Amino acid sequence: MRVILIGPRWEGGWTEDCLSALERLGHSVTLAYSNEPPSALGRFARRLRLAIGWRLPGSQRFLERTRGAAYQLADGLNRNLLATLSGSPADLLLVLKGEWLFPETLAALKRSTGATLAAWWMDSPFEFSQTPAVLDNVRRALPLFDHFFIFD
């Protein structure tokens, strides 16, 4: 099976563990990080944000209203994913969390890849301390998913 795996880069290694497991099962996997900025400036902004504990709001509508660095960073992440993955044939598009992915990005990737779209969240996006912007992003994306798994 051809799988596109989109997940966060973080010290727990969840995305990399999923990649390794899928490959051991014989699947062909393309990996993309959902929180990896596409430029050196973006990577610096991400490190700074993590250092000061600031969370990037995930809703495109919220970010469009702010029109600041937060919007530019999230927009860059989404544009980078679209540019990298659009048109890549896949059987499964597996998103680990994906709170920074705009619903419009997910819809475009689903259309262009022809893949089944699935999400896997380790923590419920509806019960834990997500910002209102992240909750809005997740709620708007829900109808796009063919499967939505929550560990909690």
MODELLER restraints for C-alpha pairs under 7 A, 6 or more apart:
rsr = mdl.restraints
at = mdl.atoms
rsr.add(forms.Gaussian(group=physical.xy_distance, feature=features.Distance(at['CA:1:A'], at['CA:27:A']), mean=4.99, stdev=0.5))
rsr.add(forms.Gaussian(group=physical.xy_distance, feature=features.Distance(at['CA:1:A'], at['CA:28:A']), mean=6.21, stdev=0.5))
rsr.add(forms.Gaussian(group=physical.xy_distance, feature=features.Distance(at['CA:1:A'], at['CA:91:A']), mean=6.15, stdev=0.5))
rsr.add(forms.Gaussian(group=physical.xy_distance, feature=features.Distance(at['CA:2:A'], at['CA:27:A']), mean=6.05, stdev=0.5))
rsr.add(forms.Gaussian(group=physical.xy_distance, feature=features.Distance(at['CA:2:A'], at['CA:28:A']), mean=4.90, stdev=0.5))
rsr.add(forms.Gaussian(group=physical.xy_distance, feature=features.Distance(at['CA:2:A'], at['CA:29:A']), mean=6.07, stdev=0.5))
rsr.add(forms.Gaussian(group=physical.xy_distance, feature=features.Distance(at['CA:2:A'], at['CA:90:A']), mean=4.82, stdev=0.5))
rsr.add(forms.Gaussian(group=physical.xy_distance, feature=features.Distance(at['CA:2:A'], at['CA:91:A']), mean=5.22, stdev=0.5))
rsr.add(forms.Gaussian(group=physical.xy_distance, feature=features.Distance(at['CA:2:A'], at['CA:92:A']), mean=6.55, stdev=0.5))
rsr.add(forms.Gaussian(group=physical.xy_distance, feature=features.Distance(at['CA:3:A'], at['CA:27:A']), mean=6.86, stdev=0.5))
rsr.add(forms.Gaussian(group=physical.xy_distance, feature=features.Distance(at['CA:3:A'], at['CA:28:A']), mean=6.07, stdev=0.5))
rsr.add(forms.Gaussian(group=physical.xy_distance, feature=features.Distance(at['CA:3:A'], at['CA:29:A']), mean=4.75, stdev=0.5))
rsr.add(forms.Gaussian(group=physical.xy_distance, feature=features.Distance(at['CA:3:A'], at['CA:30:A']), mean=6.30, stdev=0.5))
rsr.add(forms.Gaussian(group=physical.xy_distance, feature=features.Distance(at['CA:3:A'], at['CA:90:A']), mean=5.59, stdev=0.5))
rsr.add(forms.Gaussian(group=physical.xy_distance, feature=features.Distance(at['CA:3:A'], at['CA:91:A']), mean=6.00, stdev=0.5))
rsr.add(forms.Gaussian(group=physical.xy_distance, feature=features.Distance(at['CA:3:A'], at['CA:92:A']), mean=4.82, stdev=0.5))
rsr.add(forms.Gaussian(group=physical.xy_distance, feature=features.Distance(at['CA:3:A'], at['CA:93:A']), mean=5.89, stdev=0.5))
rsr.add(forms.Gaussian(group=physical.xy_distance, feature=features.Distance(at['CA:4:A'], at['CA:29:A']), mean=5.70, stdev=0.5))
rsr.add(forms.Gaussian(group=physical.xy_distance, feature=features.Distance(at['CA:4:A'], at['CA:30:A']), mean=4.76, stdev=0.5))
rsr.add(forms.Gaussian(group=physical.xy_distance, feature=features.Distance(at['CA:4:A'], at['CA:31:A']), mean=6.05, stdev=0.5))
rsr.add(forms.Gaussian(group=physical.xy_distance, feature=features.Distance(at['CA:4:A'], at['CA:90:A']), mean=6.50, stdev=0.5))
rsr.add(forms.Gaussian(group=physical.xy_distance, feature=features.Distance(at['CA:4:A'], at['CA:92:A']), mean=6.29, stdev=0.5))
rsr.add(forms.Gaussian(group=physical.xy_distance, feature=features.Distance(at['CA:4:A'], at['CA:93:A']), mean=4.78, stdev=0.5))
rsr.add(forms.Gaussian(group=physical.xy_distance, feature=features.Distance(at['CA:4:A'], at['CA:94:A']), mean=6.14, stdev=0.5))
rsr.add(forms.Gaussian(group=physical.xy_distance, feature=features.Distance(at['CA:5:A'], at['CA:29:A']), mean=6.75, stdev=0.5))
rsr.add(forms.Gaussian(group=physical.xy_distance, feature=features.Distance(at['CA:5:A'], at['CA:30:A']), mean=6.07, stdev=0.5))
rsr.add(forms.Gaussian(group=physical.xy_distance, feature=features.Distance(at['CA:5:A'], at['CA:31:A']), mean=4.95, stdev=0.5))
rsr.add(forms.Gaussian(group=physical.xy_distance, feature=features.Distance(at['CA:5:A'], at['CA:32:A']), mean=6.24, stdev=0.5))
rsr.add(forms.Gaussian(group=physical.xy_distance, feature=features.Distance(at['CA:5:A'], at['CA:93:A']), mean=6.14, stdev=0.5))
rsr.add(forms.Gaussian(group=physical.xy_distance, feature=features.Distance(at['CA:5:A'], at['CA:94:A']), mean=4.95, stdev=0.5))
rsr.add(forms.Gaussian(group=physical.xy_distance, feature=features.Distance(at['CA:5:A'], at['CA:95:A']), mean=6.09, stdev=0.5))
rsr.add(forms.Gaussian(group=physical.xy_distance, feature=features.Distance(at['CA:6:A'], at['CA:31:A']), mean=6.09, stdev=0.5))
rsr.add(forms.Gaussian(group=physical.xy_distance, feature=features.Distance(at['CA:6:A'], at['CA:32:A']), mean=4.86, stdev=0.5))
rsr.add(forms.Gaussian(group=physical.xy_distance, feature=features.Distance(at['CA:6:A'], at['CA:33:A']), mean=5.51, stdev=0.5))
rsr.add(forms.Gaussian(group=physical.xy_distance, feature=features.Distance(at['CA:6:A'], at['CA:34:A']), mean=5.84, stdev=0.5))
rsr.add(forms.Gaussian(group=physical.xy_distance, feature=features.Distance(at['CA:6:A'], at['CA:94:A']), mean=6.19, stdev=0.5))
rsr.add(forms.Gaussian(group=physical.xy_distance, feature=features.Distance(at['CA:6:A'], at['CA:95:A']), mean=4.80, stdev=0.5))
rsr.add(forms.Gaussian(group=physical.xy_distance, feature=features.Distance(at['CA:6:A'], at['CA:96:A']), mean=6.14, stdev=0.5))
rsr.add(forms.Gaussian(group=physical.xy_distance, feature=features.Distance(at['CA:7:A'], at['CA:15:A']), mean=5.43, stdev=0.5))
rsr.add(forms.Gaussian(group=physical.xy_distance, feature=features.Distance(at['CA:7:A'], at['CA:32:A']), mean=6.70, stdev=0.5))
rsr.add(forms.Gaussian(group=physical.xy_distance, feature=features.Distance(at['CA:7:A'], at['CA:33:A']), mean=5.07, stdev=0.5))
rsr.add(forms.Gaussian(group=physical.xy_distance, feature=features.Distance(at['CA:7:A'], at['CA:34:A']), mean=5.20, stdev=0.5))
rsr.add(forms.Gaussian(group=physical.xy_distance, feature=features.Distance(at['CA:7:A'], at['CA:95:A']), mean=5.89, stdev=0.5))
rsr.add(forms.Gaussian(group=physical.xy_distance, feature=features.Distance(at['CA:7:A'], at['CA:96:A']), mean=4.61, stdev=0.5))
rsr.add(forms.Gaussian(group=physical.xy_distance, feature=features.Distance(at['CA:7:A'], at['CA:97:A']), mean=6.72, stdev=0.5))
rsr.add(forms.Gaussian(group=physical.xy_distance, feature=features.Distance(at['CA:7:A'], at['CA:98:A']), mean=6.73, stdev=0.5))
rsr.add(forms.Gaussian(group=physical.xy_distance, feature=features.Distance(at['CA:8:A'], at['CA:15:A']), mean=6.37, stdev=0.5))
rsr.add(forms.Gaussian(group=physical.xy_distance, feature=features.Distance(at['CA:8:A'], at['CA:33:A']), mean=5.32, stdev=0.5))
rsr.add(forms.Gaussian(group=physical.xy_distance, feature=features.Distance(at['CA:8:A'], at['CA:34:A']), mean=5.18, stdev=0.5))
rsr.add(forms.Gaussian(group=physical.xy_distance, feature=features.Distance(at['CA:8:A'], at['CA:35:A']), mean=5.47, stdev=0.5))
rsr.add(forms.Gaussian(group=physical.xy_distance, feature=features.Distance(at['CA:9:A'], at['CA:15:A']), mean=6.80, stdev=0.5))
rsr.add(forms.Gaussian(group=physical.xy_distance, feature=features.Distance(at['CA:9:A'], at['CA:33:A']), mean=6.06, stdev=0.5))
rsr.add(forms.Gaussian(group=physical.xy_distance, feature=features.Distance(at['CA:9:A'], at['CA:35:A']), mean=6.54, stdev=0.5))
rsr.add(forms.Gaussian(group=physical.xy_distance, feature=features.Distance(at['CA:19:A'], at['CA:29:A']), mean=6.94, stdev=0.5))
rsr.add(forms.Gaussian(group=physical.xy_distance, feature=features.Distance(at['CA:23:A'], at['CA:29:A']), mean=6.65, stdev=0.5))
rsr.add(forms.Gaussian(group=physical.xy_distance, feature=features.Distance(at['CA:34:A'], at['CA:77:A']), mean=6.92, stdev=0.5))
rsr.add(forms.Gaussian(group=physical.xy_distance, feature=features.Distance(at['CA:34:A'], at['CA:98:A']), mean=6.45, stdev=0.5))
rsr.add(forms.Gaussian(group=physical.xy_distance, feature=features.Distance(at['CA:34:A'], at['CA:100:A']), mean=6.91, stdev=0.5))
rsr.add(forms.Gaussian(group=physical.xy_distance, feature=features.Distance(at['CA:35:A'], at['CA:77:A']), mean=6.80, stdev=0.5))
rsr.add(forms.Gaussian(group=physical.xy_distance, feature=features.Distance(at['CA:36:A'], at['CA:43:A']), mean=6.96, stdev=0.5))
rsr.add(forms.Gaussian(group=physical.xy_distance, feature=features.Distance(at['CA:36:A'], at['CA:77:A']), mean=6.79, stdev=0.5))
rsr.add(forms.Gaussian(group=physical.xy_distance, feature=features.Distance(at['CA:37:A'], at['CA:43:A']), mean=5.29, stdev=0.5))
rsr.add(forms.Gaussian(group=physical.xy_distance, feature=features.Distance(at['CA:37:A'], at['CA:73:A']), mean=6.95, stdev=0.5))
rsr.add(forms.Gaussian(group=physical.xy_distance, feature=features.Distance(at['CA:37:A'], at['CA:76:A']), mean=6.83, stdev=0.5))
rsr.add(forms.Gaussian(group=physical.xy_distance, feature=features.Distance(at['CA:37:A'], at['CA:77:A']), mean=5.49, stdev=0.5))
rsr.add(forms.Gaussian(group=physical.xy_distance, feature=features.Distance(at['CA:38:A'], at['CA:76:A']), mean=6.59, stdev=0.5))
rsr.add(forms.Gaussian(group=physical.xy_distance, feature=features.Distance(at['CA:38:A'], at['CA:77:A']), mean=6.35, stdev=0.5))
rsr.add(forms.Gaussian(group=physical.xy_distance, feature=features.Distance(at['CA:38:A'], at['CA:80:A']), mean=6.13, stdev=0.5))
rsr.add(forms.Gaussian(group=physical.xy_distance, feature=features.Distance(at['CA:42:A'], at['CA:73:A']), mean=6.41, stdev=0.5))
rsr.add(forms.Gaussian(group=physical.xy_distance, feature=features.Distance(at['CA:49:A'], at['CA:55:A']), mean=6.99, stdev=0.5))
rsr.add(forms.Gaussian(group=physical.xy_distance, feature=features.Distance(at['CA:56:A'], at['CA:70:A']), mean=6.25, stdev=0.5))
rsr.add(forms.Gaussian(group=physical.xy_distance, feature=features.Distance(at['CA:57:A'], at['CA:131:A']), mean=6.91, stdev=0.5))
rsr.add(forms.Gaussian(group=physical.xy_distance, feature=features.Distance(at['CA:57:A'], at['CA:133:A']), mean=5.55, stdev=0.5))
rsr.add(forms.Gaussian(group=physical.xy_distance, feature=features.Distance(at['CA:57:A'], at['CA:134:A']), mean=6.05, stdev=0.5))
rsr.add(forms.Gaussian(group=physical.xy_distance, feature=features.Distance(at['CA:58:A'], at['CA:99:A']), mean=5.73, stdev=0.5))
rsr.add(forms.Gaussian(group=physical.xy_distance, feature=features.Distance(at['CA:58:A'], at['CA:100:A']), mean=4.63, stdev=0.5))
rsr.add(forms.Gaussian(group=physical.xy_distance, feature=features.Distance(at['CA:58:A'], at['CA:133:A']), mean=5.50, stdev=0.5))
rsr.add(forms.Gaussian(group=physical.xy_distance, feature=features.Distance(at['CA:58:A'], at['CA:134:A']), mean=4.58, stdev=0.5))
rsr.add(forms.Gaussian(group=physical.xy_distance, feature=features.Distance(at['CA:58:A'], at['CA:137:A']), mean=6.11, stdev=0.5))
rsr.add(forms.Gaussian(group=physical.xy_distance, feature=features.Distance(at['CA:59:A'], at['CA:102:A']), mean=6.80, stdev=0.5))
rsr.add(forms.Gaussian(group=physical.xy_distance, feature=features.Distance(at['CA:59:A'], at['CA:133:A']), mean=4.71, stdev=0.5))
rsr.add(forms.Gaussian(group=physical.xy_distance, feature=features.Distance(at['CA:59:A'], at['CA:134:A']), mean=5.65, stdev=0.5))
rsr.add(forms.Gaussian(group=physical.xy_distance, feature=features.Distance(at['CA:59:A'], at['CA:136:A']), mean=6.18, stdev=0.5))
rsr.add(forms.Gaussian(group=physical.xy_distance, feature=features.Distance(at['CA:59:A'], at['CA:137:A']), mean=4.70, stdev=0.5))
rsr.add(forms.Gaussian(group=physical.xy_distance, feature=features.Distance(at['CA:60:A'], at['CA:102:A']), mean=6.05, stdev=0.5))
rsr.add(forms.Gaussian(group=physical.xy_distance, feature=features.Distance(at['CA:62:A'], at['CA:133:A']), mean=6.29, stdev=0.5))
rsr.add(forms.Gaussian(group=physical.xy_distance, feature=features.Distance(at['CA:63:A'], at['CA:70:A']), mean=6.62, stdev=0.5))
rsr.add(forms.Gaussian(group=physical.xy_distance, feature=features.Distance(at['CA:63:A'], at['CA:71:A']), mean=4.58, stdev=0.5))
rsr.add(forms.Gaussian(group=physical.xy_distance, feature=features.Distance(at['CA:64:A'], at['CA:71:A']), mean=6.23, stdev=0.5))
rsr.add(forms.Gaussian(group=physical.xy_distance, feature=features.Distance(at['CA:74:A'], at['CA:100:A']), mean=6.50, stdev=0.5))
rsr.add(forms.Gaussian(group=physical.xy_distance, feature=features.Distance(at['CA:78:A'], at['CA:101:A']), mean=6.21, stdev=0.5))
rsr.add(forms.Gaussian(group=physical.xy_distance, feature=features.Distance(at['CA:78:A'], at['CA:102:A']), mean=6.96, stdev=0.5))
rsr.add(forms.Gaussian(group=physical.xy_distance, feature=features.Distance(at['CA:78:A'], at['CA:105:A']), mean=6.32, stdev=0.5))
rsr.add(forms.Gaussian(group=physical.xy_distance, feature=features.Distance(at['CA:82:A'], at['CA:105:A']), mean=6.80, stdev=0.5))
rsr.add(forms.Gaussian(group=physical.xy_distance, feature=features.Distance(at['CA:82:A'], at['CA:109:A']), mean=6.72, stdev=0.5))
rsr.add(forms.Gaussian(group=physical.xy_distance, feature=features.Distance(at['CA:86:A'], at['CA:109:A']), mean=5.76, stdev=0.5))
rsr.add(forms.Gaussian(group=physical.xy_distance, feature=features.Distance(at['CA:86:A'], at['CA:112:A']), mean=5.52, stdev=0.5))
rsr.add(forms.Gaussian(group=physical.xy_distance, feature=features.Distance(at['CA:86:A'], at['CA:113:A']), mean=6.42, stdev=0.5))
rsr.add(forms.Gaussian(group=physical.xy_distance, feature=features.Distance(at['CA:87:A'], at['CA:112:A']), mean=4.86, stdev=0.5))
rsr.add(forms.Gaussian(group=physical.xy_distance, feature=features.Distance(at['CA:87:A'], at['CA:113:A']), mean=5.19, stdev=0.5))
rsr.add(forms.Gaussian(group=physical.xy_distance, feature=features.Distance(at['CA:88:A'], at['CA:113:A']), mean=5.42, stdev=0.5))
rsr.add(forms.Gaussian(group=physical.xy_distance, feature=features.Distance(at['CA:89:A'], at['CA:113:A']), mean=4.77, stdev=0.5))
rsr.add(forms.Gaussian(group=physical.xy_distance, feature=features.Distance(at['CA:89:A'], at['CA:114:A']), mean=6.68, stdev=0.5))
rsr.add(forms.Gaussian(group=physical.xy_distance, feature=features.Distance(at['CA:90:A'], at['CA:113:A']), mean=5.61, stdev=0.5))
rsr.add(forms.Gaussian(group=physical.xy_distance, feature=features.Distance(at['CA:90:A'], at['CA:114:A']), mean=6.53, stdev=0.5))
rsr.add(forms.Gaussian(group=physical.xy_distance, feature=features.Distance(at['CA:90:A'], at['CA:115:A']), mean=5.18, stdev=0.5))
rsr.add(forms.Gaussian(group=physical.xy_distance, feature=features.Distance(at['CA:91:A'], at['CA:115:A']), mean=4.57, stdev=0.5))
rsr.add(forms.Gaussian(group=physical.xy_distance, feature=features.Distance(at['CA:91:A'], at['CA:116:A']), mean=6.15, stdev=0.5))
rsr.add(forms.Gaussian(group=physical.xy_distance, feature=features.Distance(at['CA:92:A'], at['CA:115:A']), mean=4.83, stdev=0.5))
rsr.add(forms.Gaussian(group=physical.xy_distance, feature=features.Distance(at['CA:92:A'], at['CA:116:A']), mean=4.82, stdev=0.5))
rsr.add(forms.Gaussian(group=physical.xy_distance, feature=features.Distance(at['CA:92:A'], at['CA:117:A']), mean=6.17, stdev=0.5))
rsr.add(forms.Gaussian(group=physical.xy_distance, feature=features.Distance(at['CA:93:A'], at['CA:115:A']), mean=5.72, stdev=0.5))
rsr.add(forms.Gaussian(group=physical.xy_distance, feature=features.Distance(at['CA:93:A'], at['CA:116:A']), mean=5.95, stdev=0.5))
rsr.add(forms.Gaussian(group=physical.xy_distance, feature=features.Distance(at['CA:93:A'], at['CA:117:A']), mean=4.89, stdev=0.5))
rsr.add(forms.Gaussian(group=physical.xy_distance, feature=features.Distance(at['CA:93:A'], at['CA:118:A']), mean=6.24, stdev=0.5))
rsr.add(forms.Gaussian(group=physical.xy_distance, feature=features.Distance(at['CA:94:A'], at['CA:117:A']), mean=6.19, stdev=0.5))
rsr.add(forms.Gaussian(group=physical.xy_distance, feature=features.Distance(at['CA:94:A'], at['CA:118:A']), mean=4.97, stdev=0.5))
rsr.add(forms.Gaussian(group=physical.xy_distance, feature=features.Distance(at['CA:94:A'], at['CA:119:A']), mean=5.79, stdev=0.5))
rsr.add(forms.Gaussian(group=physical.xy_distance, feature=features.Distance(at['CA:95:A'], at['CA:118:A']), mean=6.15, stdev=0.5))
rsr.add(forms.Gaussian(group=physical.xy_distance, feature=features.Distance(at['CA:95:A'], at['CA:119:A']), mean=4.64, stdev=0.5))
rsr.add(forms.Gaussian(group=physical.xy_distance, feature=features.Distance(at['CA:95:A'], at['CA:120:A']), mean=6.30, stdev=0.5))
rsr.add(forms.Gaussian(group=physical.xy_distance, feature=features.Distance(at['CA:96:A'], at['CA:119:A']), mean=5.78, stdev=0.5))
rsr.add(forms.Gaussian(group=physical.xy_distance, feature=features.Distance(at['CA:96:A'], at['CA:120:A']), mean=4.94, stdev=0.5))
rsr.add(forms.Gaussian(group=physical.xy_distance, feature=features.Distance(at['CA:96:A'], at['CA:121:A']), mean=5.98, stdev=0.5))
rsr.add(forms.Gaussian(group=physical.xy_distance, feature=features.Distance(at['CA:97:A'], at['CA:119:A']), mean=6.53, stdev=0.5))
rsr.add(forms.Gaussian(group=physical.xy_distance, feature=features.Distance(at['CA:97:A'], at['CA:120:A']), mean=5.90, stdev=0.5))
rsr.add(forms.Gaussian(group=physical.xy_distance, feature=features.Distance(at['CA:97:A'], at['CA:121:A']), mean=4.79, stdev=0.5))
rsr.add(forms.Gaussian(group=physical.xy_distance, feature=features.Distance(at['CA:99:A'], at['CA:134:A']), mean=5.90, stdev=0.5))
rsr.add(forms.Gaussian(group=physical.xy_distance, feature=features.Distance(at['CA:99:A'], at['CA:137:A']), mean=6.81, stdev=0.5))
rsr.add(forms.Gaussian(group=physical.xy_distance, feature=features.Distance(at['CA:99:A'], at['CA:138:A']), mean=6.52, stdev=0.5))
rsr.add(forms.Gaussian(group=physical.xy_distance, feature=features.Distance(at['CA:102:A'], at['CA:137:A']), mean=6.59, stdev=0.5))
rsr.add(forms.Gaussian(group=physical.xy_distance, feature=features.Distance(at['CA:103:A'], at['CA:137:A']), mean=6.87, stdev=0.5))
rsr.add(forms.Gaussian(group=physical.xy_distance, feature=features.Distance(at['CA:103:A'], at['CA:140:A']), mean=6.38, stdev=0.5))
rsr.add(forms.Gaussian(group=physical.xy_distance, feature=features.Distance(at['CA:103:A'], at['CA:141:A']), mean=4.73, stdev=0.5))
rsr.add(forms.Gaussian(group=physical.xy_distance, feature=features.Distance(at['CA:107:A'], at['CA:144:A']), mean=6.61, stdev=0.5))
rsr.add(forms.Gaussian(group=physical.xy_distance, feature=features.Distance(at['CA:110:A'], at['CA:117:A']), mean=6.55, stdev=0.5))
rsr.add(forms.Gaussian(group=physical.xy_distance, feature=features.Distance(at['CA:116:A'], at['CA:146:A']), mean=6.28, stdev=0.5))
rsr.add(forms.Gaussian(group=physical.xy_distance, feature=features.Distance(at['CA:117:A'], at['CA:145:A']), mean=5.09, stdev=0.5))
rsr.add(forms.Gaussian(group=physical.xy_distance, feature=features.Distance(at['CA:117:A'], at['CA:146:A']), mean=5.35, stdev=0.5))
rsr.add(forms.Gaussian(group=physical.xy_distance, feature=features.Distance(at['CA:117:A'], at['CA:147:A']), mean=6.68, stdev=0.5))
rsr.add(forms.Gaussian(group=physical.xy_distance, feature=features.Distance(at['CA:118:A'], at['CA:145:A']), mean=5.52, stdev=0.5))
rsr.add(forms.Gaussian(group=physical.xy_distance, feature=features.Distance(at['CA:118:A'], at['CA:146:A']), mean=5.80, stdev=0.5))
rsr.add(forms.Gaussian(group=physical.xy_distance, feature=features.Distance(at['CA:118:A'], at['CA:147:A']), mean=4.60, stdev=0.5))
rsr.add(forms.Gaussian(group=physical.xy_distance, feature=features.Distance(at['CA:118:A'], at['CA:148:A']), mean=5.65, stdev=0.5))
rsr.add(forms.Gaussian(group=physical.xy_distance, feature=features.Distance(at['CA:119:A'], at['CA:145:A']), mean=6.99, stdev=0.5))
rsr.add(forms.Gaussian(group=physical.xy_distance, feature=features.Distance(at['CA:119:A'], at['CA:147:A']), mean=6.42, stdev=0.5))
rsr.add(forms.Gaussian(group=physical.xy_distance, feature=features.Distance(at['CA:119:A'], at['CA:148:A']), mean=4.78, stdev=0.5))
rsr.add(forms.Gaussian(group=physical.xy_distance, feature=features.Distance(at['CA:119:A'], at['CA:149:A']), mean=5.94, stdev=0.5))
rsr.add(forms.Gaussian(group=physical.xy_distance, feature=features.Distance(at['CA:120:A'], at['CA:148:A']), mean=6.14, stdev=0.5))
rsr.add(forms.Gaussian(group=physical.xy_distance, feature=features.Distance(at['CA:120:A'], at['CA:149:A']), mean=4.65, stdev=0.5))
rsr.add(forms.Gaussian(group=physical.xy_distance, feature=features.Distance(at['CA:120:A'], at['CA:150:A']), mean=5.80, stdev=0.5))
rsr.add(forms.Gaussian(group=physical.xy_distance, feature=features.Distance(at['CA:121:A'], at['CA:149:A']), mean=6.22, stdev=0.5))
rsr.add(forms.Gaussian(group=physical.xy_distance, feature=features.Distance(at['CA:121:A'], at['CA:150:A']), mean=4.78, stdev=0.5))
rsr.add(forms.Gaussian(group=physical.xy_distance, feature=features.Distance(at['CA:121:A'], at['CA:151:A']), mean=6.22, stdev=0.5))
rsr.add(forms.Gaussian(group=physical.xy_distance, feature=features.Distance(at['CA:122:A'], at['CA:150:A']), mean=5.94, stdev=0.5))
rsr.add(forms.Gaussian(group=physical.xy_distance, feature=features.Distance(at['CA:122:A'], at['CA:151:A']), mean=4.82, stdev=0.5))
rsr.add(forms.Gaussian(group=physical.xy_distance, feature=features.Distance(at['CA:122:A'], at['CA:152:A']), mean=6.48, stdev=0.5))
rsr.add(forms.Gaussian(group=physical.xy_distance, feature=features.Distance(at['CA:123:A'], at['CA:150:A']), mean=6.53, stdev=0.5))
rsr.add(forms.Gaussian(group=physical.xy_distance, feature=features.Distance(at['CA:123:A'], at['CA:151:A']), mean=6.19, stdev=0.5))
rsr.add(forms.Gaussian(group=physical.xy_distance, feature=features.Distance(at['CA:123:A'], at['CA:152:A']), mean=5.48, stdev=0.5))
rsr.add(forms.Gaussian(group=physical.xy_distance, feature=features.Distance(at['CA:124:A'], at['CA:150:A']), mean=5.90, stdev=0.5))
rsr.add(forms.Gaussian(group=physical.xy_distance, feature=features.Distance(at['CA:124:A'], at['CA:152:A']), mean=5.94, stdev=0.5))
rsr.add(forms.Gaussian(group=physical.xy_distance, feature=features.Distance(at['CA:125:A'], at['CA:135:A']), mean=6.84, stdev=0.5))
rsr.add(forms.Gaussian(group=physical.xy_distance, feature=features.Distance(at['CA:126:A'], at['CA:135:A']), mean=6.92, stdev=0.5))
